[in-house]
């Protein structure tokens, strides 16, 4: 389901840093965004989100920036969000995981 990974940085008052996992987790919950396209997202660490191919880095950045700014995370300034496609692919569980060996 998670076919791509995004690197997500926020720029607040000119300082860029990885977006905190807590913010990513809250944003990716549909009851906060009311947008189905964010349903297929999985925040995995500060500055890292796994997503389906339905979501583009540009759309994710646009939605997250608006959401963070609306919630005052920019300390009175608009939050700038920079999202890039990660070169590493999301990890998948090995086929044998969860099976017992007899």
PAGUDREN-595839 format. One record per residue: residue number from 0; z, y, x of N, C-alpha, C, O, CB in turn. Coordinates in steps of 0.02 Angstrom, whole numbers, plus 50000, padded with zeros to 5 digits. Glycine has a CB too. Layout:
% PAGUDREN-595839
<site i="NUM" n_pz="Z" n_py="Y" n_px="X" ca_pz="Z" ca_py="Y" ca_px="X" c_pz="Z" c_py="Y" c_px="X" o_pz="Z" o_py="Y" o_px="X" cb_pz="Z" cb_py="Y" cb_px="X"/>
...
% end
This chain:
% PAGUDREN-595839
<site i="0" n_pz="50000" n_py="49941" n_px="50041" ca_pz="50000" ca_py="50000" ca_px="50000" c_pz="50000" c_py="50063" c_px="50044" o_pz="49966" o_py="50111" o_px="50027" cb_pz="50060" cb_py="50000" cb_px="49953"/>
<site i="1" n_pz="50037" n_py="50063" n_px="50099" ca_pz="50040" ca_py="50122" ca_px="50141" c_pz="49989" c_py="50115" c_px="50197" o_pz="49999" o_py="50078" o_px="50245" cb_pz="50112" cb_py="50132" cb_px="50171"/>
<site i="2" n_pz="49934" n_py="50150" n_px="50189" ca_pz="49876" ca_py="50140" ca_px="50232" c_pz="49870" c_py="50190" c_px="50288" o_pz="49831" o_py="50180" o_px="50335" cb_pz="49815" cb_py="50143" cb_px="50191"/>
<site i="3" n_pz="49908" n_py="50244" n_px="50284" ca_pz="49904" ca_py="50295" ca_px="50336" c_pz="49972" c_py="50326" c_px="50348" o_pz="50017" o_py="50322" o_px="50305" cb_pz="49852" cb_py="50350" cb_px="50317"/>
<site i="4" n_pz="49981" n_py="50356" n_px="50406" ca_pz="50044" ca_py="50388" ca_px="50422" c_pz="50032" c_py="50461" c_px="50441" o_pz="49986" o_py="50476" o_px="50479" cb_pz="50080" cb_py="50351" cb_px="50479"/>
<site i="5" n_pz="50073" n_py="50506" n_px="50413" ca_pz="50068" ca_py="50577" ca_px="50428" c_pz="50126" c_py="50598" c_px="50473" o_pz="50182" o_py="50574" o_px="50466" cb_pz="50068" cb_py="50618" cb_px="50362"/>
<site i="6" n_pz="50111" n_py="50643" n_px="50519" ca_pz="50162" ca_py="50679" ca_px="50557" c_pz="50171" c_py="50746" c_px="50520" o_pz="50122" o_py="50781" o_px="50507" cb_pz="50141" cb_py="50690" cb_px="50634"/>
<site i="7" n_pz="50233" n_py="50763" n_px="50504" ca_pz="50247" ca_py="50822" ca_px="50463" c_pz="50295" c_py="50868" c_px="50500" o_pz="50352" o_py="50850" o_px="50514" cb_pz="50277" cb_py="50801" cb_px="50395"/>
<site i="8" n_pz="50271" n_py="50928" n_px="50515" ca_pz="50313" ca_py="50980" ca_px="50546" c_pz="50320" c_py="51038" c_px="50499" o_pz="50274" o_py="51055" o_px="50462" cb_pz="50284" cb_py="51003" cb_px="50614"/>
<site i="9" n_pz="50378" n_py="51069" n_px="50500" ca_pz="50390" ca_py="51131" ca_px="50462" c_pz="50399" c_py="51188" c_px="50511" o_pz="50428" o_py="51180" o_px="50565" cb_pz="50452" cb_py="51124" cb_px="50415"/>
<site i="10" n_pz="50372" n_py="51246" n_px="50491" ca_pz="50380" ca_py="51306" ca_px="50532" c_pz="50421" c_py="51355" c_px="50491" o_pz="50400" o_py="51380" o_px="50439" cb_pz="50310" cb_py="51337" cb_px="50552"/>
<site i="11" n_pz="50482" n_py="51369" n_px="50517" ca_pz="50528" ca_py="51414" ca_px="50483" c_pz="50546" c_py="51469" c_px="50533" o_pz="50573" o_py="51455" o_px="50587" cb_pz="50592" cb_py="51377" cb_px="50457"/>
<site i="12" n_pz="50532" n_py="51531" n_px="50513" ca_pz="50544" ca_py="51589" ca_px="50557" c_pz="50513" c_py="51580" c_px="50626" o_pz="50542" o_py="51598" o_px="50677" cb_pz="50620" cb_py="51600" cb_px="50564"/>
<site i="13" n_pz="50452" n_py="51552" n_px="50626" ca_pz="50414" ca_py="51544" ca_px="50687" c_pz="50432" c_py="51484" c_px="50729" o_pz="50401" o_py="51473" o_px="50781" cb_pz="50422" cb_py="51604" cb_px="50728"/>
<site i="14" n_pz="50481" n_py="51445" n_px="50709" ca_pz="50502" ca_py="51386" ca_px="50747" c_pz="50477" c_py="51322" c_px="50713" o_pz="50494" o_py="51309" o_px="50655" cb_pz="50579" cb_py="51384" cb_px="50755"/>
<site i="15" n_pz="50437" n_py="51283" n_px="50749" ca_pz="50411" ca_py="51220" ca_px="50723" c_pz="50458" c_py="51164" c_px="50741" o_pz="50483" o_py="51160" o_px="50797" cb_pz="50339" cb_py="51206" cb_px="50750"/>
<site i="16" n_pz="50471" n_py="51119" n_px="50693" ca_pz="50512" ca_py="51060" ca_px="50705" c_pz="50492" c_py="51006" c_px="50655" o_pz="50463" o_py="51022" o_px="50603" cb_pz="50588" cb_py="51077" cb_px="50699"/>
<site i="17" n_pz="50506" n_py="50942" n_px="50671" ca_pz="50491" ca_py="50889" ca_px="50623" c_pz="50529" c_py="50902" c_px="50558" o_pz="50587" o_py="50922" o_px="50558" cb_pz="50510" cb_py="50821" cb_px="50652"/>
<site i="18" n_pz="50495" n_py="50890" n_px="50503" ca_pz="50527" ca_py="50899" ca_px="50437" c_pz="50583" c_py="50848" c_px="50430" o_pz="50573" o_py="50789" o_px="50442" cb_pz="50475" cb_py="50891" cb_px="50379"/>
<site i="19" n_pz="50643" n_py="50871" n_px="50411" ca_pz="50700" ca_py="50825" ca_px="50403" c_pz="50684" c_py="50770" c_px="50353" o_pz="50654" o_py="50782" o_px="50301" cb_pz="50762" cb_py="50864" cb_px="50382"/>
<site i="20" n_pz="50706" n_py="50710" n_px="50369" ca_pz="50696" ca_py="50652" ca_px="50325" c_pz="50724" c_py="50666" c_px="50255" o_pz="50693" o_py="50646" o_px="50206" cb_pz="50729" cb_py="50590" cb_px="50354"/>
<site i="21" n_pz="50780" n_py="50698" n_px="50250" ca_pz="50810" ca_py="50713" ca_px="50184" c_pz="50763" c_py="50754" c_px="50141" o_pz="50756" o_py="50740" o_px="50081" cb_pz="50877" cb_py="50751" cb_px="50194"/>
<site i="22" n_pz="50729" n_py="50804" n_px="50170" ca_pz="50682" ca_py="50846" ca_px="50132" c_pz="50622" c_py="50804" c_px="50111" o_pz="50599" o_py="50810" o_px="50054" cb_pz="50660" cb_py="50907" cb_px="50174"/>
<site i="23" n_pz="50596" n_py="50764" n_px="50157" ca_pz="50538" ca_py="50721" ca_px="50140" c_pz="50555" c_py="50673" c_px="50084" o_pz="50516" o_py="50663" o_px="50038" cb_pz="50514" cb_py="50682" cb_px="50202"/>
<site i="24" n_pz="50614" n_py="50643" n_px="50088" ca_pz="50636" ca_py="50595" ca_px="50038" c_pz="50641" c_py="50627" c_px="49969" o_pz="50618" o_py="50599" o_px="49920" cb_pz="50702" cb_py="50563" cb_px="50058"/>
<site i="25" n_pz="50671" n_py="50686" n_px="49966" ca_pz="50679" ca_py="50721" ca_px="49902" c_pz="50611" c_py="50741" c_px="49874" o_pz="50599" o_py="50734" o_px="49814" cb_pz="50723" cb_py="50783" cb_px="49910"/>
<site i="26" n_pz="50567" n_py="50766" n_px="49917" ca_pz="50501" ca_py="50788" ca_px="49894" c_pz="50459" c_py="50730" c_px="49867" o_pz="50424" o_py="50738" o_px="49817" cb_pz="50464" cb_py="50822" cb_px="49951"/>
<site i="27" n_pz="50463" n_py="50673" n_px="49899" ca_pz="50421" ca_py="50617" ca_px="49880" c_pz="50444" c_py="50581" c_px="49817" o_pz="50409" o_py="50536" o_px="49792" cb_pz="50418" cb_py="50567" cb_px="49936"/>
<site i="28" n_pz="50501" n_py="50601" n_px="49790" ca_pz="50524" ca_py="50572" ca_px="49727" c_pz="50489" c_py="50608" c_px="49670" o_pz="50492" o_py="50670" o_px="49666" cb_pz="50601" cb_py="50576" cb_px="49720"/>
<site i="29" n_pz="50457" n_py="50572" n_px="49626" ca_pz="50416" ca_py="50602" ca_px="49574" c_pz="50455" c_py="50648" c_px="49527" o_pz="50427" o_py="50697" o_px="49502" cb_pz="50383" cb_py="50549" cb_px="49533"/>
<site i="30" n_pz="50517" n_py="50634" n_px="49516" ca_pz="50554" ca_py="50677" ca_px="49469" c_pz="50564" c_py="50747" c_px="49497" o_pz="50582" o_py="50793" o_px="49460" cb_pz="50622" cb_py="50646" cb_px="49452"/>
<site i="31" n_pz="50553" n_py="50756" n_px="49562" ca_pz="50556" ca_py="50823" ca_px="49592" c_pz="50488" c_py="50857" c_px="49591" o_pz="50484" o_py="50918" o_px="49580" cb_pz="50583" cb_py="50820" cb_px="49663"/>
<site i="32" n_pz="50434" n_py="50819" n_px="49602" ca_pz="50368" ca_py="50849" ca_px="49608" c_pz="50328" c_py="50846" c_px="49544" o_pz="50284" o_py="50889" o_px="49533" cb_pz="50330" cb_py="50815" cb_px="49663"/>
<site i="33" n_pz="50340" n_py="50797" n_px="49501" ca_pz="50301" ca_py="50786" ca_px="49440" c_pz="50227" c_py="50775" c_px="49454" o_pz="50185" o_py="50791" o_px="49412" cb_pz="50310" cb_py="50845" cb_px="49393"/>
<site i="34" n_pz="50211" n_py="50749" n_px="49513" ca_pz="50142" ca_py="50736" ca_px="49532" c_pz="50134" c_py="50663" c_px="49552" o_pz="50165" o_py="50640" o_px="49599" cb_pz="50119" cb_py="50783" cb_px="49590"/>
<site i="35" n_pz="50092" n_py="50627" n_px="49515" ca_pz="50083" ca_py="50555" ca_px="49528" c_pz="50055" c_py="50540" c_px="49597" o_pz="50069" o_py="50487" o_px="49624" cb_pz="50037" cb_py="50526" cb_px="49476"/>
<site i="36" n_pz="50017" n_py="50586" n_px="49625" ca_pz="49986" ca_py="50572" ca_px="49691" c_pz="50038" c_py="50563" c_px="49746" o_pz="50023" o_py="50534" o_px="49798" cb_pz="49939" cb_py="50629" cb_px="49710"/>
<site i="37" n_pz="50099" n_py="50587" n_px="49735" ca_pz="50151" ca_py="50579" ca_px="49785" c_pz="50192" c_py="50515" c_px="49774" o_pz="50238" o_py="50502" o_px="49813" cb_pz="50197" cb_py="50639" cb_px="49784"/>
<site i="38" n_pz="50175" n_py="50475" n_px="49724" ca_pz="50211" ca_py="50413" ca_px="49711" c_pz="50203" c_py="50363" c_px="49768" o_pz="50249" o_py="50327" o_px="49784" cb_pz="50187" cb_py="50382" cb_px="49646"/>
<site i="39" n_pz="50144" n_py="50361" n_px="49798" ca_pz="50129" ca_py="50312" ca_px="49850" c_pz="50145" c_py="50341" c_px="49919" o_pz="50102" o_py="50342" o_px="49963" cb_pz="50056" cb_py="50290" cb_px="49847"/>
<site i="40" n_pz="50206" n_py="50364" n_px="49927" ca_pz="50229" ca_py="50392" ca_px="49990" c_pz="50295" c_py="50360" c_px="50009" o_pz="50335" o_py="50342" o_px="49966" cb_pz="50235" cb_py="50469" cb_px="49986"/>
<site i="41" n_pz="50306" n_py="50353" n_px="50074" ca_pz="50367" ca_py="50324" ca_px="50099" c_pz="50390" c_py="50362" c_px="50160" o_pz="50363" o_py="50352" o_px="50215" cb_pz="50358" cb_py="50248" cb_px="50115"/>
<site i="42" n_pz="50439" n_py="50406" n_px="50153" ca_pz="50466" ca_py="50440" ca_px="50212" c_pz="50501" c_py="50388" c_px="50256" o_pz="50541" o_py="50349" o_px="50231" cb_pz="50516" cb_py="50498" cb_px="50191"/>
<site i="43" n_pz="50486" n_py="50388" n_px="50321" ca_pz="50514" ca_py="50337" ca_px="50365" c_pz="50559" c_py="50366" c_px="50420" o_pz="50601" o_py="50330" o_px="50447" cb_pz="50459" cb_py="50298" cb_px="50398"/>
<site i="44" n_pz="50552" n_py="50430" n_px="50435" ca_pz="50593" ca_py="50462" ca_px="50487" c_pz="50582" c_py="50537" c_px="50484" o_pz="50538" o_py="50560" o_px="50447" cb_pz="50576" cb_py="50435" cb_px="50559"/>
<site i="45" n_pz="50621" n_py="50575" n_px="50521" ca_pz="50608" ca_py="50646" ca_px="50525" c_pz="50536" c_py="50656" c_px="50547" o_pz="50515" o_py="50630" o_px="50599" cb_pz="50658" cb_py="50682" cb_px="50575"/>
<site i="46" n_pz="50498" n_py="50694" n_px="50508" ca_pz="50429" ca_py="50710" ca_px="50526" c_pz="50379" c_py="50654" c_px="50516" o_pz="50322" o_py="50661" o_px="50541" cb_pz="50427" cb_py="50731" cb_px="50594"/>
<site i="47" n_pz="50396" n_py="50600" n_px="50482" ca_pz="50349" ca_py="50545" ca_px="50473" c_pz="50350" c_py="50518" c_px="50401" o_pz="50403" o_py="50504" o_px="50373" cb_pz="50365" cb_py="50488" cb_px="50521"/>
<site i="48" n_pz="50290" n_py="50512" n_px="50373" ca_pz="50282" ca_py="50487" ca_px="50305" c_pz="50223" c_py="50438" c_px="50305" o_pz="50170" o_py="50453" o_px="50334" cb_pz="50271" cb_py="50545" cb_px="50254"/>
<site i="49" n_pz="50232" n_py="50382" n_px="50273" ca_pz="50177" ca_py="50336" ca_px="50262" c_pz="50150" c_py="50348" c_px="50191" o_pz="50189" o_py="50359" o_px="50144" cb_pz="50199" cb_py="50261" cb_px="50271"/>
<site i="50" n_pz="50084" n_py="50346" n_px="50184" ca_pz="50053" ca_py="50362" ca_px="50119" c_pz="49994" c_py="50316" c_px="50105" o_pz="49971" o_py="50280" o_px="50148" cb_pz="50030" cb_py="50435" cb_px="50118"/>
<site i="51" n_pz="49972" n_py="50318" n_px="50043" ca_pz="49910" ca_py="50284" ca_px="50025" c_pz="49852" c_py="50330" c_px="50042" o_pz="49861" o_py="50388" o_px="50060" cb_pz="49910" cb_py="50264" cb_px="49949"/>
<site i="52" n_pz="49791" n_py="50303" n_px="50037" ca_pz="49732" ca_py="50344" ca_px="50050" c_pz="49718" c_py="50394" c_px="49995" o_pz="49674" o_py="50437" o_px="50002" cb_pz="49671" cb_py="50299" cb_px="50060"/>
<site i="53" n_pz="49755" n_py="50390" n_px="49939" ca_pz="49746" ca_py="50439" ca_px="49884" c_pz="49766" c_py="50509" c_px="49905" o_pz="49743" o_py="50558" o_px="49875" cb_pz="49785" cb_py="50418" cb_px="49823"/>
<site i="54" n_pz="49809" n_py="50515" n_px="49955" ca_pz="49837" ca_py="50579" ca_px="49974" c_pz="49809" c_py="50602" c_px="50041" o_pz="49807" o_py="50564" o_px="50089" cb_pz="49914" cb_py="50574" cb_px="49977"/>
<site i="55" n_pz="49787" n_py="50665" n_px="50043" ca_pz="49760" ca_py="50693" ca_px="50105" c_pz="49815" c_py="50733" c_px="50141" o_pz="49862" o_py="50756" o_px="50109" cb_pz="49699" cb_py="50739" cb_px="50091"/>
<site i="56" n_pz="49810" n_py="50741" n_px="50207" ca_pz="49859" ca_py="50782" ca_px="50242" c_pz="49862" c_py="50854" c_px="50215" o_pz="49916" o_py="50883" o_px="50211" cb_pz="49843" cb_py="50784" cb_px="50316"/>
<site i="57" n_pz="49804" n_py="50881" n_px="50196" ca_pz="49802" ca_py="50949" ca_px="50170" c_pz="49840" c_py="50956" c_px="50104" o_pz="49877" o_py="51004" o_px="50094" cb_pz="49729" cb_py="50971" cb_px="50160"/>
<site i="58" n_pz="49831" n_py="50909" n_px="50059" ca_pz="49865" ca_py="50911" ca_px="49994" c_pz="49940" c_py="50901" c_px="50003" o_pz="49980" o_py="50933" o_px="49970" cb_pz="49837" cb_py="50857" cb_px="49947"/>
<site i="59" n_pz="49959" n_py="50856" n_px="50049" ca_pz="50030" ca_py="50845" ca_px="50061" c_pz="50062" c_py="50908" c_px="50088" o_pz="50116" o_py="50928" o_px="50066" cb_pz="50040" cb_py="50786" cb_px="50110"/>
<site i="60" n_pz="50029" n_py="50941" n_px="50136" ca_pz="50054" ca_py="51003" ca_px="50166" c_pz="50061" c_py="51058" c_px="50114" o_pz="50112" o_py="51093" o_px="50112" cb_pz="50009" cb_py="51026" cb_px="50223"/>
<site i="61" n_pz="50011" n_py="51065" n_px="50072" ca_pz="50011" ca_py="51116" ca_px="50020" c_pz="50069" c_py="51106" c_px="49971" o_pz="50106" o_py="51153" o_px="49956" cb_pz="49945" cb_py="51116" cb_px="49981"/>
<site i="62" n_pz="50077" n_py="51045" n_px="49948" ca_pz="50130" ca_py="51030" ca_px="49899" c_pz="50199" c_py="51037" c_px="49929" o_pz="50244" o_py="51065" o_px="49898" cb_pz="50121" cb_py="50960" cb_px="49872"/>
<site i="63" n_pz="50208" n_py="51011" n_px="49990" ca_pz="50274" ca_py="51015" ca_px="50022" c_pz="50292" c_py="51087" c_px="50039" o_pz="50350" o_py="51107" o_px="50029" cb_pz="50275" cb_py="50972" cb_px="50086"/>
<site i="64" n_pz="50245" n_py="51126" n_px="50063" ca_pz="50259" ca_py="51196" ca_px="50080" c_pz="50282" c_py="51235" c_px="50018" o_pz="50331" o_py="51272" o_px="50021" cb_pz="50197" cb_py="51229" cb_px="50110"/>
<site i="65" n_pz="50247" n_py="51225" n_px="49963" ca_pz="50266" ca_py="51260" ca_px="49901" c_pz="50335" c_py="51238" c_px="49877" o_pz="50376" o_py="51280" o_px="49857" cb_pz="50215" cb_py="51247" cb_px="49846"/>
<site i="66" n_pz="50348" n_py="51174" n_px="49881" ca_pz="50413" ca_py="51147" ca_px="49858" c_pz="50470" c_py="51172" c_px="49901" o_pz="50522" o_py="51193" o_px="49875" cb_pz="50411" cb_py="51071" cb_px="49859"/>
<site i="67" n_pz="50461" n_py="51171" n_px="49968" ca_pz="50514" ca_py="51194" ca_px="50013" c_pz="50527" c_py="51269" c_px="50006" o_pz="50584" o_py="51291" o_px="50007" cb_pz="50495" cb_py="51177" cb_px="50085"/>
<site i="68" n_pz="50473" n_py="51307" n_px="49999" ca_pz="50480" ca_py="51380" ca_px="49991" c_pz="50517" c_py="51395" c_px="49926" o_pz="50561" o_py="51438" o_px="49925" cb_pz="50410" cb_py="51414" cb_px="49991"/>
<site i="69" n_pz="50499" n_py="51361" n_px="49872" ca_pz="50531" ca_py="51372" ca_px="49808" c_pz="50606" c_py="51358" c_px="49811" o_pz="50645" o_py="51389" o_px="49775" cb_pz="50498" cb_py="51328" cb_px="49754"/>
<site i="70" n_pz="50625" n_py="51311" n_px="49852" ca_pz="50696" ca_py="51292" ca_px="49858" c_pz="50734" c_py="51331" c_px="49911" o_pz="50792" o_py="51316" o_px="49926" cb_pz="50701" cb_py="51219" cb_px="49873"/>
<site i="71" n_pz="50701" n_py="51381" n_px="49940" ca_pz="50735" ca_py="51425" ca_px="49987" c_pz="50745" c_py="51397" c_px="50057" o_pz="50787" o_py="51422" o_px="50094" cb_pz="50800" cb_py="51443" cb_px="49959"/>
<site i="72" n_pz="50708" n_py="51345" n_px="50075" ca_pz="50717" ca_py="51315" ca_px="50141" c_pz="50690" c_py="51358" c_px="50198" o_pz="50704" o_py="51344" o_px="50256" cb_pz="50683" cb_py="51247" cb_px="50143"/>
<site i="73" n_pz="50652" n_py="51409" n_px="50181" ca_pz="50623" ca_py="51453" ca_px="50232" c_pz="50666" c_py="51513" c_px="50249" o_pz="50642" o_py="51559" o_px="50282" cb_pz="50557" cb_py="51477" cb_px="50209"/>
<site i="74" n_pz="50728" n_py="51513" n_px="50227" ca_pz="50774" ca_py="51567" ca_px="50242" c_pz="50745" c_py="51635" c_px="50222" o_pz="50747" o_py="51683" o_px="50260" cb_pz="50792" cb_py="51568" cb_px="50316"/>
<site i="75" n_pz="50717" n_py="51638" n_px="50162" ca_pz="50688" ca_py="51700" ca_px="50135" c_pz="50614" c_py="51710" c_px="50152" o_pz="50584" o_py="51759" o_px="50129" cb_pz="50727" cb_py="51758" cb_px="50161"/>
<site i="76" n_pz="50586" n_py="51667" n_px="50191" ca_pz="50515" ca_py="51671" ca_px="50210" c_pz="50478" c_py="51609" c_px="50184" o_pz="50509" o_py="51557" o_px="50172" cb_pz="50508" cb_py="51676" cb_px="50288"/>
<site i="77" n_pz="50412" n_py="51614" n_px="50175" ca_pz="50374" ca_py="51554" ca_px="50156" c_pz="50378" c_py="51501" c_px="50212" o_pz="50376" o_py="51518" o_px="50271" cb_pz="50300" cb_py="51572" cb_px="50142"/>
<site i="78" n_pz="50383" n_py="51439" n_px="50192" ca_pz="50384" ca_py="51384" ca_px="50240" c_pz="50312" c_py="51363" c_px="50253" o_pz="50272" o_py="51354" o_px="50207" cb_pz="50426" cb_py="51323" cb_px="50213"/>
<site i="79" n_pz="50294" n_py="51356" n_px="50316" ca_pz="50229" ca_py="51331" ca_px="50335" c_pz="50237" c_py="51258" c_px="50353" o_pz="50283" o_py="51240" o_px="50390" cb_pz="50198" cb_py="51372" cb_px="50396"/>
<site i="80" n_pz="50194" n_py="51216" n_px="50326" ca_pz="50197" ca_py="51144" ca_px="50340" c_pz="50133" c_py="51124" c_px="50375" o_pz="50078" o_py="51138" o_px="50352" cb_pz="50208" cb_py="51103" cb_px="50274"/>
<site i="81" n_pz="50141" n_py="51089" n_px="50431" ca_pz="50084" ca_py="51064" ca_px="50469" c_pz="50085" c_py="50988" c_px="50465" o_pz="50134" o_py="50955" o_px="50484" cb_pz="50087" cb_py="51088" cb_px="50544"/>
<site i="82" n_pz="50031" n_py="50960" n_px="50438" ca_pz="50027" ca_py="50888" ca_px="50430" c_pz="49965" c_py="50862" c_px="50466" o_pz="49910" o_py="50887" o_px="50456" cb_pz="50025" cb_py="50868" cb_px="50355"/>
<site i="83" n_pz="49975" n_py="50812" n_px="50509" ca_pz="49920" ca_py="50781" ca_px="50544" c_pz="49923" c_py="50706" c_px="50533" o_pz="49977" o_py="50677" o_px="50521" cb_pz="49922" cb_py="50797" cb_px="50620"/>
<site i="84" n_pz="49866" n_py="50675" n_px="50537" ca_pz="49861" ca_py="50602" ca_px="50531" c_pz="49884" c_py="50572" c_px="50596" o_pz="49859" o_py="50589" o_px="50649" cb_pz="49790" cb_py="50580" cb_px="50512"/>
<site i="85" n_pz="49932" n_py="50526" n_px="50592" ca_pz="49958" ca_py="50494" ca_px="50652" c_pz="49907" c_py="50444" c_px="50679" o_pz="49871" o_py="50412" o_px="50641" cb_pz="50025" cb_py="50459" cb_px="50637"/>
<site i="86" n_pz="49905" n_py="50437" n_px="50744" ca_pz="49861" ca_py="50388" ca_px="50776" c_pz="49887" c_py="50317" c_px="50766" o_pz="49849" o_py="50269" o_px="50764" cb_pz="49854" cb_py="50402" cb_px="50850"/>
<site i="87" n_pz="49954" n_py="50310" n_px="50760" ca_pz="49982" ca_py="50243" ca_px="50751" c_pz="49977" c_py="50223" c_px="50677" o_pz="49983" o_py="50265" o_px="50632" cb_pz="50055" cb_py="50240" cb_px="50774"/>
<site i="88" n_pz="49965" n_py="50160" n_px="50667" ca_pz="49959" ca_py="50134" ca_px="50598" c_pz="50028" c_py="50112" c_px="50574" o_pz="50070" o_py="50091" o_px="50614" cb_pz="49909" cb_py="50075" cb_px="50595"/>
<site i="89" n_pz="50041" n_py="50117" n_px="50509" ca_pz="50104" ca_py="50093" ca_px="50482" c_pz="50115" c_py="50020" c_px="50499" o_pz="50067" o_py="49980" o_px="50501" cb_pz="50107" cb_py="50103" cb_px="50406"/>
<site i="90" n_pz="50177" n_py="50002" n_px="50512" ca_pz="50193" ca_py="49932" ca_px="50529" c_pz="50193" c_py="49890" c_px="50466" o_pz="50216" o_py="49912" o_px="50413" cb_pz="50261" cb_py="49927" cb_px="50565"/>
<site i="91" n_pz="50168" n_py="49830" n_px="50472" ca_pz="50170" ca_py="49783" ca_px="50416" c_pz="50214" c_py="49724" c_px="50436" o_pz="50219" o_py="49708" o_px="50495" cb_pz="50098" cb_py="49759" cb_px="50396"/>
<site i="92" n_pz="50244" n_py="49693" n_px="50388" ca_pz="50286" ca_py="49635" ca_px="50402" c_pz="50244" c_py="49576" c_px="50423" o_pz="50190" o_py="49565" o_px="50395" cb_pz="50329" cb_py="49617" cb_px="50340"/>
<site i="93" n_pz="50267" n_py="49538" n_px="50472" ca_pz="50229" ca_py="49478" ca_px="50493" c_pz="50225" c_py="49430" c_px="50435" o_pz="50269" o_py="49427" o_px="50392" cb_pz="50263" cb_py="49444" cb_px="50554"/>
<site i="94" n_pz="50171" n_py="49391" n_px="50433" ca_pz="50159" ca_py="49344" ca_px="50378" c_pz="50216" c_py="49293" c_px="50372" o_pz="50230" o_py="49270" o_px="50317" cb_pz="50093" cb_py="49308" cb_px="50388"/>
<site i="95" n_pz="50248" n_py="49276" n_px="50427" ca_pz="50300" ca_py="49226" ca_px="50425" c_pz="50368" c_py="49254" c_px="50406" o_pz="50415" o_py="49215" o_px="50395" cb_pz="50306" cb_py="49191" cb_px="50491"/>
<site i="96" n_pz="50375" n_py="49319" n_px="50401" ca_pz="50440" ca_py="49349" ca_px="50386" c_pz="50464" c_py="49327" c_px="50317" o_pz="50425" o_py="49326" o_px="50269" cb_pz="50437" cb_py="49425" cb_px="50390"/>
<site i="97" n_pz="50527" n_py="49310" n_px="50313" ca_pz="50556" ca_py="49290" ca_px="50249" c_pz="50549" c_py="49216" c_px="50235" o_pz="50576" o_py="49192" o_px="50185" cb_pz="50524" cb_py="49329" cb_px="50193"/>
<site i="98" n_pz="50513" n_py="49180" n_px="50277" ca_pz="50506" ca_py="49108" ca_px="50267" c_pz="50553" c_py="49073" c_px="50314" o_pz="50562" o_py="49093" o_px="50371" cb_pz="50433" cb_py="49085" cb_px="50278"/>
<site i="99" n_pz="50582" n_py="49020" n_px="50290" ca_pz="50625" ca_py="48981" ca_px="50333" c_pz="50584" c_py="48926" c_px="50366" o_pz="50539" o_py="48897" o_px="50335" cb_pz="50684" cb_py="48952" cb_px="50294"/>
<site i="100" n_pz="50601" n_py="48910" n_px="50428" ca_pz="50565" ca_py="48856" ca_px="50462" c_pz="50602" c_py="48792" c_px="50450" o_pz="50663" o_py="48790" o_px="50454" cb_pz="50557" cb_py="48870" cb_px="50537"/>
<site i="101" n_pz="50564" n_py="48739" n_px="50435" ca_pz="50596" ca_py="48675" ca_px="50421" c_pz="50583" c_py="48626" c_px="50476" o_pz="50605" o_py="48569" o_px="50472" cb_pz="50572" cb_py="48647" cb_px="50355"/>
% end
